[in-house]
Amino acid sequence: MATCCPRTATTTGPSSLAALLGRTRLLTLAGTGGAGKTRLALELARGHEDVQADGAVLVELDLVAEGSDVPDAVAEALDLRALPGGALVDAIAAELAPRELLLVLDNCEHVIDGAAELAQAVAEGCPEVRILATSRQHLGLSHGFERLITVAPLEPAGPGAELFSERASALSAAFDAQAWRQAVVEICRRLDGVPLAIELAAARTTSLTPADIAGRLDDQLRLLARGRRAVAGRHRTLRATVQWSYDLLSPQARRLFQRLSVFVGPFDLAAAETVAAVPALAGDTGELLSDLVERSMLVAEPGPLSGRFRLLETMRQFAAGQLASSGDADLVAARHARWCLGQGTRIQRLLAGPDEIDGVARLDELWPNYRAAFEWARAAGDRQLAYALVRPVVVEVVRRGRTEIGDFVERILAMTPPDDTEMILFGLCWAAQRYKLGQDPGAYQRLVVRHGEPDHPLAHHARAAVNQDFGGLATWTSPAIAWLRRRGEDDLAEQFELDAAAALLFTGRAEEGEAAVAALVDRYRGHGPPTLLHLSLMLAGYSSSVRGQPGRAAQLFDEAAEVQVPERTQSPGKSIEARTAFRLGQRARAYRILSSYIDELLGTGNMQAICVTCVEFVNMMVAAGRLPDAALMLDHLDRTAPYWAPQVAEARSTIAAARLAPVSGRDDLDDHQALEYMRRVLLRLAAAVS
């Protein structure tokens, strides 16, 4: 018997499937438990009754215990009491041969062989009969008779939310779908769009608000354990639905399924073989994965890098419970953490070189698993493993503003004894980078109070960085870099080379600073990473701008813009883009670009970049004749980033000559308030100019 057939994932409605059903001897609706296969099949059957002269016949197989009993169930549904001699399957096919009807075989997965044998006989001998089957795996008919449709989950913000609201409103006329929409969409997203899970969640609105339900979905199987009496037992609770599928697996597939629960994000075959395979299992891991996919216990999907597998969250939670009961949970979690560490080490090499974009993409895909590995190491009290996981990717705290890595750093610090100086140095150093972006030196000081501050170049550099103390950076950055390089931590040292160059530029040593930046540009142009090349060019552009070389500055900024960097890279590029548009007379566009950049800063919490934002805003407002707005933000710039004063020297002179009256009540804006103020002004101006 053939083991494959054409497969199509579908989100289309019954009308499209009805047309396909008319051209196919057997149409199998496959999908995970609760995906809505039976509901869709019944809707198709109702629409097809008028097409087939003999109507539609439903055969419910959920209570049929053995595959050999399938023909009896079909015969009973067809009301075939007296059949001629011979095998029952052949007799059914002979009886149906002259007829034109739709035969619906619902819930075939547990009697798959018997259902397949009967469907094959009918497909071969009954040209006007159409068969519609629902199953968690395909029937595997030969001769191309079967077309497999994978019933896709519901879109959370569309049909998923509509289904939830419909069921909740049926329980209570007071349910306000619009007021709870955001929470409902989040519920549907967390439930992977599975209709049964959504319906069971909606049933809980009699005692919980949607926000309460969303907050409890970390244990979906327990939350959605309240069943519905009017449905089949396997669909009364979410656990029963998954248990039904689990019980149909072979012992080998069950063991693998349990162990796959350690993956909280996508994984490939190699990962499954490394983390979840059991030497004693009979059967190849790849074959077992294929079996789980065919039985709708595992999702196979294309990834940005290669093919991937993924467990729906409901399945993962069920499998994790089984794994915990097996006693193997810590063994598998340790394997998973070591696998993540290996992936992180490979990503570290990519982040440090010309393939940085690929490294960031790989880290993005790995991140859910990486987070889980770190949390397991922390919960196990394994400080060294937790550090080993964070160390390869820690530069992403500042390059892409991954604040979660900053959280990890502080958790490592909380695990570190006072005598582990090197770990404390690591923690303070990278916590400082996080709080430098957020312009929150107070948070850094609280860490120092808790963990101490060693007398070490790295600690002194950290304090100078978080306080934007360029004098301190000029003193301590080079010794810190030298210490890191002696330890072979060149990737970390490179991150601070820009601090050394910026310190020279912002402390009046312009020629030394320009030489240092030029050397960095040459280095990163040849060896990467792109982010550091981009930022070096930007720094060189600002330096040329201050030195009265606007043409050279524009050239460097243009070159920086041409460097392809990973998404979410923390860069002042948009502020320069706004400057260029303004210079070209495209004022409305310039205002929109700068306001969009402010949106990004507010969204990511990158308060460090308010300095470049203020520079562009002040210069634009002076040129536009809006001196009070310019003066307000110039005052903020002077208070928070006085080293940028040369960038607004002409604007300052214009404002001073105007002798503006002081504006009371607005001289104490914090960074968030200043950004919000600039955004409001820019949006009003963009609308007025347009």
BELWOZI-V986695 format. One record per run of one state. SS is the DSSP state (H for helix, E for strand, C for the rest). FROM is the first residue (numbers start at 1). TO is the last residue. Records with the same first field share a line. If there is no record, write none. Layout:
# BELWOZI-V986695
SS: FROM-TO / FROM-TO
This chain:
# BELWOZI-V986695
C: 1-5 / 11-13 / 23-25 / 31-36 / 49-55 / 61-66 / 78-87 / 97-101 / 107-108 / 126-129 / 136-145 / 152-155 / 172-180 / 191-194 / 207-209 / 216-216 / 224-232 / 236-237 / 248-250 / 261-266 / 268-268 / 276-284 / 295-298 / 303-306 / 311-312 / 327-328 / 352-355 / 380-382 / 392-395 / 400-402 / 416-420 / 439-440 / 452-456 / 467-469 / 487-489 / 507-509 / 528-529 / 547-549 / 563-572 / 584-586 / 605-609 / 624-626 / 641-641 / 659-670 / 690-690
E: 6-10 / 26-30 / 56-60 / 102-106 / 130-135 / 146-151 / 267-267 / 299-302 / 307-310
H: 14-22 / 37-48 / 67-77 / 88-96 / 109-125 / 156-171 / 181-190 / 195-206 / 210-215 / 217-223 / 233-235 / 238-247 / 251-260 / 269-275 / 285-294 / 313-326 / 329-351 / 356-379 / 383-391 / 396-399 / 403-415 / 421-438 / 441-451 / 457-466 / 470-486 / 490-506 / 510-527 / 530-546 / 550-562 / 573-583 / 587-604 / 610-623 / 627-640 / 642-658 / 671-689
